[in-house]
Amino acid sequence: MRILPELLESQLEIQTIRRDIHTHPELKFEEFRTSDVIAKQLKSWGIATHIGLGKTGVVGSIEGALGKGKSIGLRADIDALPLAEHNIFSHASINEGRMHACGHDGHTAMLLSAAQYFSTRRNFKGSIHFIFQPAEEGGGGARVMMEDGLFDLFPCDAVFGMHNWPGIKEGYFGVTAGPMMASSNEFKITLTGKGAHAALPHHGADPIYAVNQLISSLQSIITRNKSPIDHAVLSITQVHAGFATNVIPDDAWIGGTIRTFTTPVLDLLEKRLIKISHSIASAFDCVADIQFHRNYPPLINHVNETQFAVQVLEDLVGKECVNSSTEPTMGSEDFAFMLEKKPGCYVFIGNGDGDHRSIGHGMGPCHLHNPSYDFNDRLIPIGASYWVTLARKYLST
């Protein structure tokens, strides 16, 4: 493993920043303290800093001393989750109901470490843009930053992202060309019927019975409409109806999520969901109201940039530590918006199995979005070395 010694030397300093951010988690578009910490660090290292893109986003830019050339964007997300932390170690969250349970504090730290390295080593041609993005957790911060002019102000020939991944061994990486993460979409279907006394159901039109039929019928989209070789998930996660045991309510609603790796499959699922909902409602003398929201598109890694990233990773940690055919996940990521506009690649860096956590951590497991999660600080110099090596090689080609 070719970890840059300078990044090992600064590990404790960057770890301190990471743990401070973990202690003070902030939710989407509320990352004012976090962005202030990031901006102050960048400015202290003499890096040109732009604040306010996407409300709380920060971009640090370094121009190489060898003249104009290509430009590269390196992105980290900075927001936390609305989750109560179970850990009680010294850097646990002090903001009630908020927690860095997805490792965005660690992503920020790795990118800060790379920025610090380049701040005093500008012997390259071209530009590096360090993109600290807000609101990945449901806010679409990547899209909002772009709408605010991210790539107009900071042109990028390619963009790259990275996410820690529990279960992958520390020091190992995973990536694949093409679909890497799924689209994220949500729906709410309300069936309105006619309320009645529960002892006299024939006087009404029961939306609960209709919803029950609808829940079963929607799964037929996955098993009978979609090709078996196309991956997709349709999950009902909410069912709401009624307020008394002796009353058939006027309405009932269900909510859930659909995940796909391609837009054509998503188009099919949405079309069938709408048709089946109206048909089931009509069959039971109800009316359907359907709300369908496309949140994040599928994250599609570009082939050339993925091959480039794999080569960098294999040189860095060895071929045996890089899985270039990692199984895609049905989780989603709004870095997908950036990859729709620019070529690039998104990789997973192994966070281990949780043995890195200090005394005082929760019961576990150390999975993403779990109240006992914590980022593995030993990854900071590894991830930063990837950023530095990637940027140097990209700008030299």
N, C-alpha and C positions, 0 to 999 in steps of 0.2 A: 504494500500500500504506500503510495507516494504522497503522503500528506506534507504540505509545505510547512517547514519548521517555523516560519514567521507566524503562521496561523495557530500553531500549537502554543507559541509564546503568548499570544493575545487571548487564548481560550478563556482564562479566568476572568479577564476584563469583560469580554463579551457575554460570558455566562452570567455575570453580575447584572448586566443590562437585561438579559433574557428573564432572569428570575424577578427582577423589578417589574417588568411588564406582566409577568404571570401573576404577581401579587395584586396588580391594579388592572384587571381585565375590563374591557369596554365593548359594548355591543355595536352592531352595524351602524355606521354613520355617526356614532357617538365617540369615536376613538380620538378625542381631542388631546388627552394627556399622552396617549401612545404616540400619536403623530408628532407631538411636541418633543418627546424624548428622542424620536428618530431624527427629526430635523436638527435638534441641538447637537447630536452626535455627528451628523454629516457636516454641519457647519464648522464644528470644532476641528474636523479633519481637513478643512479647506475645500470642501466639495460644494459646487454650485447646487443650491437646494431650492426646489419649487414646492410650495405647500398649497393645499386647497383644491386640488383636482379631485373630483368625486367627493367634494365636501371635506373629507378628512384624509385624503391621499397625499403622499409625499413622493417626490421624484428627485433623486440625486444624480447629477450628470458629471462625468469626467471625460474631458477631451484629451486624447493622446498627444504626447509631445512630438510625435513624428509626423504630424500633419493629418490631413483629411483622409478618410477611408470609409470602411463600412461602419454601421452602427448596430449595436445589439442591446436588447432589452432583457433584463433579469428581473423577475417578479416574485414578490413575497406577499402573502396576505397578513393582515394585522388585527382582525377582529376576533372577539371571543363569543362564547355561547351563553344563552340564558339557562344556566345550569348551576345548581348548588354543589360546590366542591366538597368531597368527603375527606380529602387529604388534610392533615394537620401539621405538615412540616413547615419550616420557617418561611417559605416563600408561597404558601397557600394564599388563595384569593381573600382579600379583605372587603371585596365588593359583593354584598349579599346577592345570591341568585345569579351570579355571573362567574364564568370560569373559562380559562384557556384549556378546553378539553379536546382540542383538535390540533394543538401544536403550532398555531400561528405565531405564538411568541418565539418558538424555535426557528420557524421559517424566517422571521424578521431578524433574529440573531445571526443566522448563517449569512444572510445577505448583507447585514451591517459589517460582519467580519470581512467579507470580500471587498466591500466599499472601502473600509479602513486600509486594507492591503493596497488597493490601487491608488489611494490618495497620495502615497509617497513613491509609487512605482508607475510612472506614466510613460514608460518607454514603449509605447505601442502607437499604431496608426489607427485613427478612427475614434469612435465614441462608445461609451458604456453608459447606459441609463439604468439606474437602480430604482425599480418601481415598487413602492410600498402601497399596496392596494387595500382599501377598506371594504367592509361589507361583502365578504365572500359568502358568509352564512345567510343566504336567503335575500340579500339586498342587491345582488347583481352589480357590485362595485366596479368590476372590470368594465362592464358596459357603460356605467355612468362616467368613469374616468375617460373613456374614449369619446363619449358625447361631449365632455368638457374640453376635448382637443388634445388628448394624450399623445397620439401619434402625429398630430400636426406640430405640436411644440417640441416633441422628442421623437423624430423619425427613427424607426427601427427597421432594419432589413430582416431581422428575425427576432422572435421572443421565446424565452425559455422559462419554465416554471418547475417547481419541485415541492413534493409533499412527503412528510414522514409517514411511514406505514408500519404500525405494530404487526408483529408476526413475521415480518422479513427480518432476518438477522442483522444485527448491528454491523455496519461496514459493507453491506450488500445493497444492490440497487435492482429495481425492476422497471421495465419499460416495454412498450410494444408500439410498432407503427400502426397507423389506422386508429380505429376506435379504442380508446383507453378508459374512458368513463362515459356513463350514460347521460342522456338528456333527463332533465327533471321537470315534471309536469304535474299539476294538481287539478282535481275536479271536485265539484260539489253538485249533487243531483237532488233536487227537492221534488217530491211527489205530493201534490195537493189533491185530496179527495173530499170527503164529506163526513164530518164528525157525527157520532151517534152514541147512544148508550151502549155500553159493552154487552148488555144482556139482549140488545135488539140490533145486532150488526146488520141485518137486512135493510135497515133504514138509512144506512150510510154507505160510503165507499171507502173502504179501509186502506189507507196509505201504508200502514205497517205491513200488511199482508203483501201488498204490491212491492214494497221495498225488499221484502224477503225473496220474492221471485226475481227481482232485479239483481240482487247480489249474486245469486247463483248463475243467472244468465250472462252477466258481464264476463265471467271467466271463460265462457265459450269463445270470446274474442281471441284469447290466448291459445286455446286448444283446437279451435275449428276455423278461424279466419286467418290467422297469421301462419306463415310458412314455418314448419318445425325448425328450419335451420336459421331463422331470424330470432335473435334474442330480444325478449321483452318481459316486463313485469307489470301486472296490474294488481294493486293491493288496495282493499277497502280498509281504511284505518279509523273511520268514525261512523257511528250509527246513532241518530238522535230522533226521538219521537216521544210524545205523550207527557202527561203530568199527573195522571191519576189512574188507579187500577180499574176503575169502572167506566172509563171514558175512552172511546175510540177517537183519536185526535183528527184534526183537519189535515195535518200534513206530517211528513216525516222526511228526513234527509240523510244522505250518506256522503262521505267524503273519502278521498284517497289519492293515490299517486300512480302515475304511469311512467315507466322508464324504458327507453329504447336506445339503440346505438345508431340508428339512422332516422332521418326525417321522413322518408316514405313509409316506414313502418309506423311511425308516430301518426302520420296522416291517416293511415288505415285504422288504427286503434281509436283515434278521436271520432272518425266518421261512424264507426260501428257502435261506439259508446252512445253517441247521440241518437242513432236510429233505434237501438235496442231500448234505450230509456223511454223514448216516446211510445214505442210499440207496447212495452210492458205497462206503462201508465194507462194507455188507451184501453188495453185489455181489461183493466180493473176499474174503469170509469174514473181515472185520475188524470191529472195534467202534470207534465214534467217541465221543470225549469232547470237548465243545465248551464253551469259555469265551468269553463275549461281554460286553464291558464298554462301557457308554455313559459316556464321559468328560465331554465338553462338549456342550451343546445347540447348535443353530444360533444365530448371532447375528442377531437380527431388529431392525432399526431401526424405531422407531415413526414413522408418517407425519407427524404434526403436529410432533413434536420435530425430525425431520429437515428439514422445511421451514423451521423456525425456525433451525436451525443453518446451513442453506444461506444464508439471508438474512443472518445475522451474518457468515458467511465472505465473501459477495459484497460486503458493505459494507466489510469489512476489507481484502481483497486484490484485489477487482475480479471481475466475473462471468467474465472470460476466464481467471481462475486457479482456478476452481472447477468441477470435473466432478461434477455432481449425479446422473449416471447411470453411476457407476463400476462396472466389471464386478466382481461378487462373486468372492471367492477361496475355494478349497477349504481354505485354512488355517483354523485355529480360534482361539478366544479365550474365556477364561472370564468376560469381561465380559458374555457372553451370559446368565449366571445373574442378574446384576443387571437386565438388560433383561427377564427373565421376570417380575420382581417390580415393576419401576418403569418408567414410560415414559422414553424417552431416545434418544440417538443416539451412534453411534461413527463417527469420521471418520479418514481417512488424511491425514497431513501429509507432503508430499514431502521425502525426504531427499537428493535429487539422485542423481548417478551415481558419487560417490566422489572427486571432485576436491577435496573439502574436507579430506581426510586429510593429516596432517602427514608430513613426511619420516620414513621408517622404517616405513611401513605395509607390510602383506604384499602379495602379488601380486594379490590381489583375486579375483573382483569384490567390490564392497562391498555384498553382499546380506545379508539377514537370515540368521542362523544360519551365517554364514561366518566362518572364523577370521581373515579380514582386514577384517572389518566395523569401522566406528566411527560413532558418532552425529555428525551435522553440528551443531556448536555454533551456527552461524548461525541455526538454527531456534529457539533458546531465546526470543528476544524475539518472534518471529512466533507460536509456539505459545502463549506466555504472553499475548500480546495477544488471541488468540482466546479463551482462558479468561476473561480480564478482561471483554472486551466481551460474551461470551456470558452470563456471570453477571449483569452489570449490566442487560442488556436483559431477561433472563428475570425478574429480581426486580422490574423496573419495570412489567411487563405485568400 
